[in-house]
Amino acid sequence: MDILLPVRLLSVSGLRLGEDRNLKLADVDFDAAVLTIRGTKFGKSRLVPMHASICRVLQEYLKRRRQHCAAQASSPYLFTSQLGNRLER
């Protein structure tokens, strides 16, 4: 799996570190190619568009995550530790 994917997403999306770490699976809309960022710096939500290449990489990441780690597969967070917890700094 690509352990640098959260960092790569930060670099192409303009997300803040906390926003990236708090992303949940429900916040990713592959059909519309957008991320829903909830509870931003000023307590609002916003939509962040995703390029098609990012959508493909995220879909591949999720596919591999489901195949290789049951704890991660059941986590609501997009980026998780091997135990299925939200990534920490």
N, C-alpha and C positions, 0 to 999 in steps of 0.2 A: 504494500500500500504506500501511497505517497504521503510520507509524514510531513512534508512541507506544504501540502495543499492548503491548510489554513493561512499560511503566510502568503502563498501565491494569491489566494482570494483577496487578502488585504491589499496586495499591491495592484490588483486590477480593478477593484471595486470602490476603493475609497472608504471602506468601512473602518471603524475604530476597532481596536483590539477587543474590547469588551463586547461590541456588537457581533463580531466574528465568533467569539467563544459562546455567546448566548443564542446563536442561531439554532432553531429547532427544525426538524424535518418538515413540519407543517408550514414553515416560513419559506420553503423553496417551491416555486411554481415553475416547473419545467415547460409546461404548455405556453405560458405567457412570458417565459424567460425573465422572471423577476424574483428578487428576494424581498421579503417583507421584514423590515427592521423595526422591531418593537422596543418601546421604552428607550428611546434615544436620549442624547445628552439633555434635552429639554422636555423629556417625558412624552414625546410624540412618536408617531410611527411614520415610516416613509418606505417607498418602493425604490429598489435599486435594480436597474436593468442588468441582465447578464448576457454576455456575448455567447453565441452558439458553441464556441470552443470550450467555454467554462461550463456550460450545461453538460457537454459530453464528458468532461473530466469528472464533474460531480456525480453524474450518473454511474460512471465506471467505478468511482470510489465507493458509492453506496452498494453497488452490486458485489464488489469484493468484500466489503464490510459484512454484508449479510452472509456470505459464503464462509467466512473465516472466523467469525467471533460471535457467538450467541449473545454474550453480554452487550456487545456493541449494537447488535441487530435490534435489541429490544429498547434501546435508549431513545428518548425523544430528541436528543441533541444531534445536530449535524456532525460536529467534530467531537470525538470522545476519546477517553483513555482506553486502554485495553480492558479495563474493568467495566466500561460502559458509562463512566461518569463524564460530566462536562470537562473539557480540557481546562487545565489551570495554566497560569502563566508559566 
